[in-house]
Amino acid sequence: MRVPEIPEEGAPALRAGDPPAPAPVPARPLIRRSARAPRWRARLADHDAASLAELLRKAGGTASAARAVAGKVVRHAFGAEPGAERPAPAWDAAALAALGVGAWAHEALLALDPGLSLEVAERAPSEDDTLRLVLRARDGALIESVLIPGPARTTLCVSSQVGCARACAFCETGRLGLARQLAAGEIVDQVRIAQALALAEGQARRGAPLRNLVFMGMGEPFDNLGEVLKAIRLLTDPRAFRFAPSHVTVSTVGVADKIEAFFREARAELAVSLNAPDDARRQAIMPVNARFSMAALKEALARSLPPGRRVLFEYVLFDRYNDAPDDADLLAAYVAGLRCRVNVIPCNPGPDPALRPPSAERLDAFVARLSGHGVTTLVRRPRGRDVGGACGQLAGMARVRQPAPA
Ligand code: SF4
């Protein structure tokens, strides 16, 4: 989920009845050299326990020995109490032997790099304690993560791609195009870096530990689902990072044909970015709707949502575009029959000046109308807006600093 820009005075207001609205923001030339992750020495954090066991089985172990060693290794390398320090693991033959790992597995394991794949290029602290991080990968690509402290727990907003191909009109990341996918280890390393920072900040300010992850940073997670799922498996592994699956949320723009696979493979929560109450207006700001209509999206959710689970719809509110009382009625009708909540998000400054934040009165009226239909409705207040770290703003810094195409 991401969002828009402070409107210029006198910019024309968009109304529900108007023809499909804001002109698509022209995407910058793709930075695409390859949409695949670059090759480098294989990293330990690119593996969850299952893929590590598979690697060890290919290295000559039996299936059961490979699984046992993989479990010991992820505990050694990544295991720590939430909120506790996670020192760099000892990583040599003596350390593996001390874990009880046989010599047969040493060469395959020690070929993996246990270090971080990212470094902090810039820290931008917000007035509201949010911390936007610009992180540099080993090939120079820049991504952003946002650390959001809360009274009970701290949340990290994680990126899943360098840039994004989905071109939503209200999103800075969408202007970049897709440069490449992030590897699972690069997703996990956003968490490792943020945990260390949250720990340091928490000790200084008695802040809450990092316990919440949201895949709402740069990129469409379902366009890199394999790596995202692998990262989630490691992050929720009780031997490794120990995040509760219910505290991990993946947000999609509605890539309907991946929803079933997501629920089959992950126990994490799903958020779907809706942002309009009908196809015409949704398609005008979210090109994905041309491929997957709202009806197709609803059908995929109804078919795939496991028993007892519910989906979180995100609805970014744009002044006089999708915030009329009638729009709340349409939205209520759309979500009827699905186990869900709706998160209403007043838009943030973004790339399209025609998409403006609603007034407090219009926001309140919309929320009251939607709640009046019996829809569980939440309002997400913006965090980190002053440093470009709120929804829709990520990539502002990255855009100007990405390495030039080869
Ligand atoms: S899918 Fe997400 S990151 Fe990509 S353009 Fe749309 S809102 Fe931005």
Residues whose N, C-alpha, C, O or C-beta is under 5 A from the ligand:
A	BS01	SF4	M1 R2 C164 R166 A167 C168 C171 T173 G174 G217 M218 G219 E220 V253
